[in-house]
């Protein structure tokens, strides 16, 4: 039996199908471009919440050693080009002006993620150990409770370090200003513990995450790899600043503020997001 349908009919159907596919592809491309243009600081997964809007420091509080709360000496903390920057271009010398910028809400169970990089040169007068050195402070005391001349908030620090171009230097380390933690069922009173991360030299962006379960397990994650774990964060009753925060006999830390650090080397942060976890 021969096919009696005219060939022109099939050619027309083929053109319609191709035209439909082209429209679908064009719409998908336009949607992607628009999404990228309008969502620079919005996480792709709606369950993540942006803490930094990329435009200004709304929702954050600044505390710099020797200055009153929200006195942003030398415009140290600023928002430019979608990046939260720590800058020292208006400093003559560092002069011990350690700074922290606090998000204005407490958190307990969450996953925090951001990207950071060190840029330029260290500010004159900055301590040698602060070269390419910053940090994410979790379970922080409130900025309002800090003394005017207090250098660091009582907190757990996820220490962020950059390489010097030749030597091994881990990042995602642990430091404990006014605090202790437990590792392998042992109370750790050593101030800083190195992680098992790689070294990141130069001005490259590095992804840092912290998974926090109140007073239980805390994990440091660098570029997708868990590099350090511990539990039972607690106040150091022998520390002057921490001692003021202890209420009764309870010195365990299960919540607190989040802050980012300024320790004399210019550093940049972007994509600062939080994912609340069930308690």
C-alpha positions as CSV (number, residue, x, y, z in Angstrom):
1,X,0.0,0.0,0.0
2,X,1.5,3.3,-1.0
3,X,1.6,6.5,1.2
4,X,-0.9,8.9,-0.1
5,X,-0.1,11.8,2.3
6,X,1.6,14.7,0.7
7,X,5.2,15.3,1.7
8,X,4.5,19.0,2.4
9,X,2.4,18.0,5.4
10,X,5.3,16.3,7.1
11,X,7.6,19.1,6.3
12,X,5.2,21.5,7.9
13,X,4.9,19.4,11.1
14,X,8.7,19.2,11.3
15,X,9.0,23.0,11.1
16,X,6.4,23.4,13.9
17,X,8.2,21.0,16.1
18,X,11.6,22.6,15.5
19,X,10.1,26.1,16.1
20,X,8.5,24.9,19.4
21,X,11.8,23.4,20.6
22,X,13.6,26.7,19.7
23,X,11.1,28.7,21.7
24,X,11.5,26.4,24.7
25,X,15.3,26.7,24.6
26,X,15.1,30.5,24.2
27,X,12.8,30.8,27.2
28,X,15.0,28.7,29.3
29,X,18.1,30.8,28.4
30,X,16.3,34.1,29.1
31,X,15.1,32.8,32.5
32,X,18.6,31.7,33.4
33,X,20.1,35.1,32.5
34,X,17.5,37.0,34.4
35,X,17.9,34.8,37.4
36,X,21.7,35.4,37.4
37,X,21.3,39.2,37.0
38,X,18.7,39.6,39.8
39,X,19.9,36.9,42.3
40,X,23.6,37.7,42.8
41,X,23.3,37.3,46.6
42,X,20.3,35.0,46.7
43,X,20.9,31.3,47.3
44,X,19.6,28.9,44.7
45,X,17.9,26.7,47.3
46,X,15.1,28.7,48.9
47,X,15.8,26.9,52.3
48,X,19.1,28.9,52.5
49,X,18.7,32.5,53.9
50,X,21.1,35.2,52.8
51,X,22.6,37.2,55.7
52,X,24.4,39.7,53.5
53,X,22.3,41.5,50.8
54,X,25.3,42.6,48.8
55,X,24.3,46.2,48.8
56,X,25.0,47.5,52.4
57,X,25.6,46.4,56.0
58,X,21.9,46.3,56.9
59,X,21.3,43.7,59.6
60,X,24.9,43.8,60.9
61,X,26.6,45.6,63.8
62,X,30.3,46.7,63.9
63,X,32.5,46.5,67.0
64,X,36.1,47.7,66.7
65,X,38.5,47.6,69.7
66,X,38.7,51.0,71.4
67,X,35.5,52.3,69.8
68,X,31.8,52.3,70.6
69,X,29.4,49.9,69.1
70,X,28.7,50.6,65.4
71,X,31.5,53.2,65.2
72,X,33.0,51.8,61.9
73,X,36.5,53.4,62.2
74,X,38.1,54.0,58.8
75,X,35.2,52.5,57.0
76,X,36.8,49.2,57.9
77,X,33.7,47.1,57.0
78,X,32.0,48.0,53.8
79,X,29.8,46.6,51.0
80,X,31.0,47.0,47.5
81,X,30.2,45.1,44.3
82,X,28.2,42.4,46.1
83,X,31.1,41.8,48.5
84,X,31.5,42.4,52.2
85,X,35.0,43.8,52.5
86,X,37.4,44.4,55.3
87,X,39.6,47.3,54.2
88,X,42.4,49.3,55.7
89,X,43.0,52.0,53.0
90,X,42.1,54.7,55.5
91,X,44.5,53.5,58.2
92,X,48.0,54.9,58.8
93,X,48.8,51.8,60.9
94,X,46.8,49.0,62.5
95,X,47.2,50.0,66.1
96,X,45.5,47.0,67.6
97,X,42.1,47.9,66.1
98,X,40.7,44.3,65.9
99,X,37.3,44.4,64.4
100,X,34.2,42.2,64.2
101,X,31.0,42.6,62.3
102,X,28.0,40.8,63.9
103,X,24.8,39.6,62.4
104,X,22.0,40.9,64.6
105,X,20.3,37.6,65.5
106,X,21.3,34.6,67.6
107,X,21.5,31.1,66.1
108,X,21.8,27.7,67.6
109,X,21.3,24.8,65.1
110,X,22.3,25.8,61.6
111,X,24.6,25.4,58.6
112,X,26.5,28.5,57.7
113,X,28.4,28.9,54.4
114,X,30.4,31.7,52.7
115,X,33.2,32.3,50.4
116,X,36.3,34.3,51.4
117,X,39.6,35.4,50.0
118,X,42.6,37.5,51.2
119,X,43.8,40.4,49.0
120,X,46.5,43.0,48.9
121,X,49.1,43.4,51.7
122,X,48.7,43.4,55.5
123,X,48.2,46.7,57.1
124,X,51.4,48.3,58.7
125,X,51.6,47.5,62.4
126,X,49.5,44.3,62.1
127,X,50.9,41.3,64.2
128,X,52.9,38.7,62.3
129,X,50.5,35.9,63.1
130,X,47.6,38.0,61.6
131,X,49.1,37.8,58.0
132,X,46.3,36.4,55.8
133,X,44.3,35.7,59.0
134,X,40.6,36.1,59.7
135,X,37.8,34.1,61.1
136,X,34.1,33.2,61.4
137,X,33.1,33.6,65.1
138,X,30.2,31.4,66.2
139,X,28.3,31.2,69.6
140,X,29.5,34.8,70.1
141,X,28.6,36.9,73.0
142,X,26.5,39.9,71.9
143,X,28.4,42.9,70.6
144,X,26.6,45.0,73.2
145,X,28.1,43.0,76.0
146,X,31.7,43.5,74.9
147,X,33.9,46.0,76.7
148,X,35.0,49.0,74.7
149,X,38.7,47.9,74.7
150,X,38.0,44.1,74.3
151,X,39.9,42.7,71.3
152,X,37.9,39.6,70.6
153,X,34.4,38.4,71.5
154,X,34.0,35.4,73.7
155,X,33.2,32.8,71.0
156,X,34.3,29.8,69.0
157,X,36.4,30.8,66.1
158,X,36.5,29.0,62.8
159,X,40.0,30.4,61.9
160,X,40.5,31.3,58.2
161,X,44.1,31.4,57.0
162,X,45.7,32.0,53.6
163,X,49.0,30.5,52.5
164,X,52.2,32.6,52.2
165,X,53.0,31.2,48.8
166,X,55.4,28.4,49.8
167,X,54.6,26.9,53.3
168,X,51.8,24.6,54.3
169,X,49.2,26.4,56.3
170,X,45.8,24.9,57.1
171,X,42.5,26.8,57.2
172,X,39.2,26.1,58.9
173,X,41.2,25.7,62.2
174,X,39.7,26.1,65.7
175,X,40.6,29.0,68.1
176,X,38.8,29.5,71.4
177,X,38.8,33.1,72.8
178,X,37.3,32.6,76.3
179,X,36.0,29.1,75.5
180,X,36.9,25.4,75.5
181,X,35.6,22.4,73.6
182,X,35.6,18.6,73.9
183,X,37.4,16.4,71.3
184,X,37.5,12.6,71.7
185,X,36.0,12.9,75.1
186,X,38.8,15.2,76.3
187,X,38.4,18.8,77.4
188,X,40.6,20.9,75.1
189,X,42.1,24.0,76.7
190,X,44.7,24.6,74.0
191,X,43.9,28.0,72.3
192,X,44.2,26.9,68.6
193,X,43.9,23.5,66.9
194,X,44.9,23.0,63.3
195,X,42.6,21.3,60.8
196,X,43.4,18.7,58.2
197,X,42.7,21.1,55.3
198,X,44.8,21.9,52.3
199,X,46.7,25.1,51.9
200,X,45.2,27.9,49.8
201,X,47.8,30.4,48.5
202,X,47.1,33.6,46.6
203,X,43.8,35.5,46.2
204,X,41.6,32.5,45.3
205,X,38.1,32.2,46.7
206,X,37.7,29.4,49.2
207,X,34.3,28.0,50.4
208,X,34.0,27.7,54.1
209,X,31.0,26.1,55.9
210,X,30.2,25.4,59.6
211,X,27.6,22.9,60.7
212,X,26.4,23.7,64.2
213,X,24.2,21.6,66.5
214,X,23.8,23.8,69.6
215,X,26.0,22.3,72.4
216,X,26.5,19.1,70.5
217,X,28.7,18.4,67.4
218,X,30.2,21.3,65.4
219,X,31.9,20.6,62.0
220,X,34.3,22.8,60.0
221,X,34.0,22.2,56.2
222,X,36.4,23.6,53.6
223,X,35.6,23.3,49.9
224,X,33.2,20.5,50.7
225,X,35.5,18.5,53.0
226,X,35.0,18.1,56.7
227,X,38.4,19.2,58.2
228,X,37.6,19.4,62.0
229,X,35.0,18.2,64.4
230,X,34.4,18.8,68.2
231,X,31.5,19.1,70.6
232,X,30.3,20.7,73.9
233,X,31.5,24.3,73.4
234,X,31.7,26.0,76.8
235,X,32.8,29.1,78.6
236,X,36.2,29.2,80.2
237,X,35.5,30.2,83.8
238,X,39.1,31.4,84.2
239,X,38.9,33.9,81.4
240,X,38.1,37.4,82.6
241,X,35.6,38.2,79.8
242,X,34.0,34.8,79.8
243,X,33.6,34.8,83.5
244,X,31.2,37.7,83.3
245,X,28.9,35.7,81.0
246,X,28.6,32.6,83.2
247,X,25.1,32.4,84.8
248,X,25.1,30.2,87.9
249,X,26.9,26.9,87.2
250,X,25.9,26.7,83.5
251,X,28.9,27.4,81.3
252,X,27.8,25.4,78.3
253,X,27.2,27.3,75.0
254,X,24.3,26.3,72.9
255,X,23.6,29.5,70.9
256,X,25.1,32.8,70.1
257,X,25.8,35.4,67.5
258,X,27.8,35.0,64.3
259,X,30.6,37.5,63.4
260,X,33.3,38.0,60.8
261,X,36.7,39.1,61.8
262,X,39.1,41.9,60.9
263,X,42.6,41.3,62.1
264,X,44.8,43.6,60.0
265,X,44.9,41.8,56.6
266,X,42.3,42.9,54.0
267,X,39.8,40.1,53.4
268,X,36.6,39.7,51.3
269,X,33.4,37.7,52.0
270,X,30.6,36.8,49.7
271,X,27.5,34.5,49.5
272,X,27.0,34.5,53.3
273,X,24.1,32.1,53.7
274,X,22.5,30.2,56.6
275,X,20.4,27.1,56.7
276,X,18.4,26.6,59.9
277,X,18.4,23.0,61.2
278,X,15.8,21.3,63.4
279,X,16.7,21.3,67.1
